[in-house]
Amino acid sequence: MQLEDYLKAGRIAAEVREMVRGRDWTGRTAYELCEEVETEIRRRGALCAFPVNASINEVAAHYTAEPGDQTVIGESDLVKVDLGAHVNGHIADTAVTVCYDPVYDGLVQAAEEALAAAMSIARPGTKAREIGRAIETSVKGRGFKPIVNLSGHSLDRYTIHAGKTIPNVWSIGGFSLSEGSAYACEPFVTTGKGGGFVRNGKTRNIFAIRTRKRTKDAEADRMLDVIWERYNMLPFARRWLLDQWDEGEAGRLLDILVSKKAVQAYPVLLEAEGERVAQAEHTFIPAGDGATVTTRA
């Protein structure tokens, strides 16, 4: 049943998120963090909806570990851990920001408080722009800035971004939340010195299928078939393919698939002024006079 799958995925994602929140990751590598979190999702009975993001400091989103990534998490690093679980393609998407430097406690709390404000008004018929207003008001009230060009999104089976966006600021237009539909809400917050928006970085290490059109390269086409069989339209990482290809060959084949536009590569997203960013995120399903937050601990 669809709802049962959403609830199971949400429970697992929440458990793993809280495990992340409670750990001291100082001195660990981004690779160790991503691998450990993904292993926990699978161990608890779900599959990964996308590669775990371990986005550090001014990197707002879309950084996952490369094979053997030796990026070490420092005592003052602000790490956004964005994770997703799915059960039969029904997705739970959630995130927590971990940091062990009290200087950044306010930034982390601002993201969590904005998410709570958004969830308090989520119900069938709520305008997405009103959720954006609640987030913006909460964040600015703490003296910080919301990231205006990042947003929450609707979810569908095997689809992370299903076409509708939930803004982090008030905006004109938009849609109303539908009963029984799944959405992710994810405030991103930066300092008062930040630009309040993100730009694309050069690193691209998260991928997803765009089309299953043949490339005329037999091995690249085999990789495309493996990706489809394993991940459908969900995002994946190069390190997830190393049981079939070595690192160099996997990179070469992915380059072919990207150049042929069979696969898209997502750039990391950087705060425009290089300021630090915090994130919090829940998945929720509007119902009755409120919403079921599937990723609530």
N, C-alpha and C positions, 0 to 999 in steps of 0.2 A: 504493500500500500504506500502511496506517495507520502502521506503525512508521517507515517511511521518511519519511513526512510529518512525524511528530513529531520525528524526528532532524534533518531539514532546518530546520524551524522553530526548533528549539533551537540549532542551529549559528548561524543568522542572528541570533537574539536575543542569544546570547552574544557574538558579534562586535560587535554594536552596543553592548551593555552595556559591553564593555571599551573601545570608542571613547569612550563617555561618561566612564568612569573616568579615562581618560588625558588628557582635555581640561581646560583652565582655562576655566570658564564665568563667572568673575568679570567683571562689567560687561555680560554678555549678558542679554537679557530671557528670561522664561519662555516667551514666544511663540517666540522664536528657537530655544530649546532643544527645545521640543516639535516644531516644524516640521522641524528638522534631523534629529532622531532618527527621526521618522516617515518622512521622505524616505529615510533610510539603510535602514530596514527594507524599504521597497518597492524600492529600487535593488538590493538584494541578492537579490531574488526571492521575497519573502513579502509578505503583507498585514498591516496592523496589527490585532491582536486586540482592541485598545481604545485610546482616546486615551492618549498618553504622560502619565503623572502626573509633575508637577514640584512636589512638596509640600515647602514650605520651613519649617524650624524646628519650631514647635509643631504645624503641620499635618502629620498623620501620613500621610494618604492622600486620594485622590480629588480632588486639584486638578489640573486641566489648564488650559492657557492659553485665555483668551477671544480672540476676534478682535482683533488689534492690542494684546494685553496688554503693558503697559509695565512690569510688575513686573521690577525689575532685581536680579540675583543679586549680593549683596555678599560681601566677603572673609570674613566670619564666618558666612555663612549655611550651614545644614545642609540639603542638598537631596536628598530621596529621589526618584530617577528610576526609576519603575516602568514597564516597557515589555513589550509582548506582540507576538509575531509568530504568524501562522498560515499553514499550507499546507493548502488544501482543508478548512479548518475545524479542523484539528488544531493545538493551541495550545501555544506555549512562553511562559511567564510568568516574568519575572526582574526583579530590581531591584538597584540599587547606591545607596549614599549617598555623595555627593561633598561635601567641605568642605576648605577651605584654611587653616583655623585649627587649629593643633595642640592647642588646648584640648579639642577634641572628638574627637581621634583615638581615645581609649579607648572612647567611645560607638560610633563606627563599627566599631571592631575587635570590640566585644562582639557586635554583630549578626552580623558575619561568622563569628566563632567559634561562636556558637550555631547558625548554619546548618550549619557543618561538623560539629558534634556531632550534629545531627539526621540529616544524610546518612550519617554513619558507622554508624547503626543501622537505616537504612531497608532493608527487605527484605520479601518476601512473608510475611505473618503478623504482622509487627510491629504492636503496638497503637498507635493514634494517640496515646493518652494517654502512652505511653512516649516518643514523640517530643516531646510537650509537656514531659515531665519533663526530658529531655535539654536542651531549650532553656532551661527555667526554671533548672536547676542551673547551666548555663554562664553565663547572664546574671547571676544573683545572686552567683555566684562572683567576678564582676568588680566587684561593688558597685552594679550597676544594677538596674532593674526591667523585666520583660517587660510588654508591653501585653496585659492578660488578655482583653479583648473584641475583639481582632483575631486572625485565625487564617489558616492555610493552608486549602487546599480541593481537592477533587477536580475534575478537568477532564473535559469531554466535548466531542464535536464541536460547534463553534459555541457552546459553553457554558462560561463562565469559572468560575462557581460551580455545580458540578454536584450539590450536595446533601450532601456529606460534608465535615466540617471537621477540620483538623489543628491542635490547640490550641498555644498558646505557653506553656502551663503544664500541670502534671499535673491531670487531671480524672477524675472517675468515669465509667465507661461508655465509649462511643465504639465504634469499629470497628477491624478489622484490615486492613492494606494488602493489596490483591489483586494477584496477579501479572498483569502486562500492562496494568494501569490507570494512568492518568496523574494526577499530583498536583502541586500547588504547595505548597512550604513557605516561609513568610516570617516569620521573627522580627522583631518590632518592639520596640525597646528605648528606654527613657527613663531619665532621671537618678534618683538616689535621692530627690530632692525631688518627683518627678512623682507623679501619682495612680496611674499604672499602668493607666489605661483611657482610652478616648476618648469624646467626646461629639460630637453632630452640630453642624456649623456652619451658617450661613445660606446660604453659597454653594452652588449646585447647578449645575454646568456639565458633568457627564457624564450621558449618557442611554442608555436601552436600551428596546427594544420590550417591552411586556407582553402585548399582544394586537393582532390585526389587525382588531378590530371597527371598523366604520365610525363616523365621528363626526357625519355629516350636514353637515360643512363640506367642500366639494369640494376646496379647495386643501390643507387639512390631511390629507385622505384621500390626495391625491396625494403629499404629503410622506411619509406612512406607507408608501406603496408604494415610494417611492425608497429609504427607509431599509431596508426589508425586502430589496429587491433587492441593495443594496450590502453590508449588514452583518448580515443575518439577525438572530439574537438577541444579537449582540455589541454591547458599548457603543460609543457614538459621541459626537462633540462637535459643538456648533453650527457651529464653524468649518469642519467637514467638509461642510457643506451650502451654503456660500456660492457655489458654482458654479451653483446653481439659484435661490437666493433671496438678496436683500440681507440685511444683518445684522438690521435691524429686523423685516422680514417673517419671517425665519427664527425670530426670538425669539417673535413673535406666534403663529406656527403651532405651535411647540413648546409654548407655554403652553396652547394649545387641546388638544393631544394629551395633555399631562400632566393637565389638568383632567378630560378624558374617560377618564383612566386607561388610555389606549392605550400611553403611554410613561411610564416611571418616571424620575425625576431623582434622582441620588445626591448626598447632601450631602457636603461636605468633612468630614473627621474630625479633631478637634482634641484634643490631649492635655489631660486634664481640669484640670491645674494650670498649663497654659501652658508646660510644660517641653519642651525639644527632644526630638526622636525620630529615631532611626536605623533603617534597614531593610536587610535583605539577603534575597534570594529566589532559589530554584532551582525548576525543574520536573524531576520524576524519575518513572521507571517501574520499580517493583519487578520484579526478575527473578532467578531462580536463588537464589544466597545473598547477594545485594546489591541494588543498584538502578542503573539507567542514568540518570545525571544528564544530561538532554538539553541543559541550558544551561551545562554546565561548559566553561570556556574551554580 
